[in-house]
């Protein structure tokens, strides 16, 4: 069976890209289709068979896809997928809009309905370009949402959004985490963090992640330490906001990430995540999570058992929770056991079963 995997754009590393890697393990011989491919931004994809649009040939366009959303419908509709029996689109934007032949099974693994058109439109529509294009793009997106034969949601919240915006039913298969990789002991590669209590954030440094909220919290708690792992457009601004008790690590290698989690007092999640793979990685490392009770956090964190869920994402709520946090309340083994619900082996089994079911019923 010839398989095509379709993703919105391959130009960065984040939680969603871990999902792509898992699909690549399932279908190592699959062809990938994407609007933009940046090998430097997405080094994990270097060995994949990637078909990208002409946008990838222009460095500036490759890095700034947010400035031309109006091109995306044309790009994804232009891909010729007529030679494939199975097409799996994975994303949160336009990839579901690819056109397949009648005999092809098209499964959409939905990370969330298009953010800038629905759930997060207020954040994006400050941009005059998005505001002007919102209506025609939303009309196309609704048509595109009818093209997959089946939709799978990554969380309870995403399932609700699919029903609300696309008026479609979906089932939930949580994203995968390699639990065994994170369930290891020791702190390696971060000698300056040994024997130092710190709270941890692993995230792209972009506005909607609300890292600035956590920085304001720790500026009020100079006796507590915050470690931030990740890079992004907000790096310079966030560093200017941060006090001396806040450390930026920049990009952290995959090999040292588990030990960074393992040495933390707790993991912090201030924004509403569609799922939140980093929270599962934290639990797999045996550490509790303090998170805003919204989105994927409600699926992942067991309030009072594997972490603390807060009613809002305000500075005041996080300040109180962190200042009064007692790690002795939480058992590392309980956190690890909870993380095993999301293990990659379980994910692969569920995905294979669903795909086989869909293919057999066509």
ABEGO torsion letter per residue (X at the ends): XBBBBBBABBABBBAAAAAAAAAAAABAABBBBBABBBAAABAAAAABBBBBBAAAABAAAAABAAABAAAAAAAAAABBAAABABBBBBEABAAAABBBBAABBBBBBBAEBBAAABAAAAAAAABAAAAAAAAAAAAAAAAAAAABABBBBABAAAAAAAAAAAGBBBBBBBBBBBAAAABBBEBBGBAAABGBBBBBBBBBBBAAAGAAAAAAAAAABAABBBBBBEBEAAAAAAAAABBAABBBAEBBBAAAAAAAAAABABBBBABBBABGAAAAAAAAAGBBBBBBBBEAAAAABBBGAAEBBBABABAAAAAAAAAABBAAABBAAAAAAAAAAABAAAAAAAAAAAAAAAAAAX
